[in-house]
Amino acid sequence: MNRLSPGVEPAPVQPPPARPEQVEARSVAPTPAEGPRSIGLRSLRHRVDRRAVWWWTIRAVLAMAPLVAAVATGRAVLDAARPWSTPLLVAVVTIAIAYVAVVPSLRYAVHRWETTPEAVYAVSGWFVREWRAAPVSRIQTVDTVRGPVQRLLGLATVTVTTASAHGPVVLVGLDLEVADETARRLTEIVQRTRGDAT
């Protein structure tokens, strides 16, 4: 064992030199400040308004009611169909109740949206989920739509029409003020952005 003279401090231990691949990985790693966020599959920031659950519930009831009514009417009118129509009616009513009770909440859990200076994003669906992104340079029109039920609940839909063959990007179930502000902000961004928009 080597002994040091009094008052002499040991030399600092140098870390081993980094391997070339480590230096290369550090030198090309992006930082958050390097530029705008890329357009790609990622988690979106905003949920739809909670009142959208009521909107989807009303729509589900209106969609299921004709089917239940048709089966019930057929059972009441056709005497010969009664033996097998009762189980059918029970099945249809059960499916309708489950659909009305479950699907609106699933939609609320799935639907998300976000707008940035680069793009508009939306995730929708409940059984089949769809993730859409529309670059701002491709936006043609921005519309705010309000149906009768949405007006009753204070909601609105923002429809962003692009040049894509897949159709518009639709932001559903937004609070009216949020929808108006989103449409206004998108319109301003589009006007400032150079693009072919065709």
Secondary structure by P-SEA (a helix, b strand, c coil): cccccccccccccccccccaaaaaaaaaccccccccccccccccccccccaaaaaaaaaaaaaaaaaaaaaaaaaaccccaaaaaaaaaaaaaaaaaaaaacaaaaaaacccccccccbbbbbbbccbbbbbbbbcccccbbbbbbcaaaaaacbbbbbbbccccccccccccccaaaaaaaaaaaaaaaaacccccc
